[in-house]
């Protein structure tokens, strides 16, 4: 039986995979370098995990929520 943490990790990977193209578009729009694009994906995972915690909530994440999360994370990367 999987632990809650393992289920959350799998859910995050499925959601990020499902919306990968949208996150990439945001990165390209903000002219992020390839290394920054990797950082953007990691930041999206972290923010979703912190905000949603429950694997079922993570699985049910909408495209618009991921888009807003990625947009905000991209802007924060640029500010750094």
Backbone as JSON, one array per atom type, in Angstrom:
{
  "sequence": "XXXXXXXXXXXXXXXXXXXXXXXXXXXXXXXXXXXXXXXXXXXXXXXXXXXXXXXXXXXXXXXXXXXXXXXXXXXXXXXX",
  "N": [[0.84, -1.19, 0.0], [0.52, 2.21, -0.83], [2.01, 5.12, 0.62], [0.66, 8.24, 1.82], [2.29, 10.33, 1.07], [3.7, 9.24, -1.11], [1.56, 8.86, -2.85], [0.81, 11.52, -3.23], [3.08, 12.49, -4.53], [3.04, 10.98, -6.91], [0.6, 11.9, -7.94], [1.2, 14.61, -8.35], [3.14, 14.39, -10.38], [1.57, 13.31, -12.43], [-0.28, 15.4, -12.88], [1.42, 17.56, -13.57], [2.56, 16.44, -15.84], [0.27, 16.2, -17.44], [-0.36, 18.86, -17.96], [1.92, 19.84, -19.08], [2.63, 21.05, -21.58], [1.32, 23.52, -21.43], [2.64, 24.75, -19.3], [5.19, 24.91, -20.39], [4.71, 26.71, -22.51], [4.2, 29.04, -21.08], [6.72, 29.41, -19.94], [8.24, 29.85, -22.29], [6.98, 32.14, -23.25], [7.77, 33.98, -21.35], [10.36, 34.03, -21.88], [12.23, 32.24, -20.67], [15.26, 30.59, -19.89], [16.48, 27.27, -20.77], [17.39, 25.98, -18.37], [16.06, 27.51, -16.49], [13.5, 26.88, -17.15], [13.31, 24.25, -16.29], [13.5, 24.8, -13.58], [11.14, 26.21, -13.28], [9.19, 24.19, -13.66], [9.75, 22.65, -11.39], [9.14, 24.47, -9.39], [6.4, 24.81, -9.82], [5.49, 22.25, -9.13], [6.14, 22.25, -6.36], [4.58, 24.39, -5.42], [1.97, 23.52, -5.99], [1.89, 21.22, -4.4], [2.19, 22.32, -1.81], [-0.1, 23.91, -1.66], [-2.25, 22.16, -2.08], [-1.87, 19.61, -0.91], [-3.45, 17.12, -0.33], [-3.67, 14.08, -2.1], [-5.93, 13.52, -3.73], [-7.0, 16.04, -4.16], [-4.94, 17.2, -5.56], [-4.94, 15.63, -7.9], [-7.36, 16.5, -8.99], [-6.87, 19.01, -9.91], [-7.41, 21.92, -11.82], [-6.88, 23.03, -15.23], [-6.7, 25.8, -15.44], [-5.91, 26.54, -12.87], [-3.35, 25.42, -12.68], [-2.17, 26.85, -14.74], [-2.28, 29.52, -13.75], [-0.7, 29.17, -11.48], [1.76, 28.47, -12.65], [2.26, 30.79, -14.15], [2.55, 32.73, -12.15], [4.77, 31.64, -10.81], [6.71, 31.83, -12.84], [6.97, 34.59, -13.15], [7.99, 35.2, -10.62], [10.45, 33.87, -10.82], [11.71, 35.42, -12.75], [11.93, 37.82, -11.39], [13.86, 37.21, -9.5]],
  "CA": [[0.0, 0.0, 0.0], [1.3, 3.44, -0.95], [1.81, 6.14, 1.64], [0.04, 9.48, 1.33], [3.35, 11.1, 0.42], [3.93, 8.62, -2.42], [0.39, 9.16, -3.68], [0.91, 12.94, -3.59], [4.15, 12.62, -5.51], [2.53, 10.45, -8.18], [-0.45, 12.82, -8.41], [1.89, 15.8, -8.87], [3.76, 14.05, -11.66], [0.51, 13.16, -13.44], [-0.83, 16.73, -13.19], [2.43, 18.32, -14.31], [2.64, 15.82, -17.17], [-0.95, 16.51, -18.17], [-0.34, 20.28, -18.36], [3.31, 20.18, -19.41], [2.7, 22.0, -22.71], [0.9, 24.86, -20.98], [3.73, 25.31, -18.49], [6.26, 25.26, -21.33], [4.3, 27.93, -23.22], [4.43, 30.16, -20.15], [8.17, 29.61, -19.88], [8.68, 30.46, -23.55], [6.45, 33.51, -23.3], [8.58, 34.82, -20.46], [11.74, 33.88, -22.38], [13.06, 31.56, -19.7], [16.29, 29.69, -20.41], [16.15, 25.86, -20.46], [17.59, 25.68, -16.94], [14.99, 28.19, -15.77], [12.28, 26.12, -17.44], [13.34, 23.14, -15.32], [13.19, 25.39, -12.27], [9.72, 26.54, -13.32], [8.45, 22.96, -13.41], [9.94, 22.28, -9.98], [8.39, 25.44, -8.58], [4.98, 24.48, -9.97], [5.26, 21.06, -8.28], [6.2, 22.66, -4.96], [3.41, 25.23, -5.09], [0.76, 22.67, -5.99], [1.97, 20.35, -3.23], [1.93, 23.13, -0.61], [-1.48, 24.44, -1.66], [-3.3, 21.15, -2.16], [-1.49, 18.53, 0.01], [-4.18, 15.87, -0.48], [-3.5, 13.54, -3.45], [-7.16, 13.64, -4.52], [-7.11, 17.45, -4.56], [-3.92, 17.42, -6.59], [-5.46, 15.0, -9.13], [-8.48, 17.26, -9.51], [-6.45, 20.37, -10.24], [-7.85, 22.36, -13.14], [-5.87, 23.62, -16.11], [-6.55, 27.22, -15.12], [-5.15, 26.66, -11.63], [-1.95, 25.14, -13.03], [-1.72, 27.98, -15.55], [-2.04, 30.65, -12.84], [0.45, 28.82, -10.64], [2.96, 28.56, -13.49], [2.47, 32.2, -14.5], [3.08, 33.37, -10.95], [6.12, 31.11, -10.58], [7.58, 32.38, -13.88], [7.23, 35.99, -12.79], [8.88, 35.17, -9.46], [11.79, 33.5, -11.31], [12.26, 36.59, -13.44], [12.27, 38.82, -10.36], [15.08, 36.79, -8.79]],
  "C": [[0.88, 1.25, 0.0], [0.99, 4.39, 0.19], [1.17, 7.37, 1.0], [1.07, 10.33, 0.57], [3.65, 10.55, -0.98], [2.78, 8.92, -3.37], [0.42, 10.62, -4.13], [1.95, 13.16, -4.67], [3.7, 12.12, -6.89], [1.47, 11.37, -8.78], [0.18, 14.07, -9.01], [2.5, 15.52, -10.23], [2.71, 13.9, -12.76], [-0.05, 14.53, -13.85], [0.17, 17.55, -14.0], [2.6, 17.75, -15.72], [1.45, 16.17, -18.04], [-0.91, 17.94, -18.73], [1.05, 20.76, -18.75], [3.4, 21.22, -20.52], [2.31, 23.4, -22.28], [1.99, 25.53, -20.15], [4.88, 25.72, -19.39], [5.94, 26.56, -22.08], [4.54, 29.15, -22.34], [5.92, 30.46, -20.05], [8.71, 30.28, -21.13], [8.21, 31.9, -23.68], [7.28, 34.48, -22.47], [10.07, 34.71, -20.78], [12.68, 33.28, -21.34], [14.06, 30.65, -20.41], [15.9, 28.25, -20.07], [16.33, 25.49, -18.99], [16.5, 26.34, -16.09], [13.65, 27.48, -15.99], [12.18, 24.91, -16.51], [12.97, 23.64, -13.92], [11.71, 25.76, -12.18], [8.87, 25.3, -13.03], [8.56, 22.54, -11.94], [9.13, 23.2, -9.07], [6.89, 25.18, -8.66], [4.64, 23.27, -9.1], [5.19, 21.45, -6.8], [4.96, 23.45, -4.57], [2.12, 24.43, -5.07], [0.74, 21.79, -4.75], [1.64, 21.11, -1.95], [0.47, 23.56, -0.53], [-2.52, 23.33, -1.51], [-3.09, 19.94, -1.25], [-2.16, 17.18, -0.21], [-4.05, 15.35, -1.91], [-4.75, 13.67, -4.33], [-7.36, 15.08, -4.99], [-6.12, 17.76, -5.68], [-4.41, 16.86, -7.92], [-6.55, 15.83, -9.78], [-8.15, 18.69, -9.91], [-6.85, 20.74, -11.67], [-6.69, 22.97, -13.93], [-5.64, 25.09, -15.77], [-5.75, 27.44, -13.84], [-3.66, 26.42, -11.89], [-1.39, 26.31, -13.83], [-1.38, 29.19, -14.68], [-0.83, 30.4, -11.96], [1.75, 28.96, -11.43], [3.28, 30.0, -13.86], [3.1, 32.95, -13.33], [4.51, 32.93, -10.66], [7.11, 31.68, -11.58], [7.94, 33.83, -13.56], [8.19, 36.07, -11.6], [10.3, 34.79, -9.87], [12.46, 34.68, -11.98], [12.7, 37.65, -12.43], [13.55, 38.49, -9.63], [16.25, 37.15, -9.58]]
}
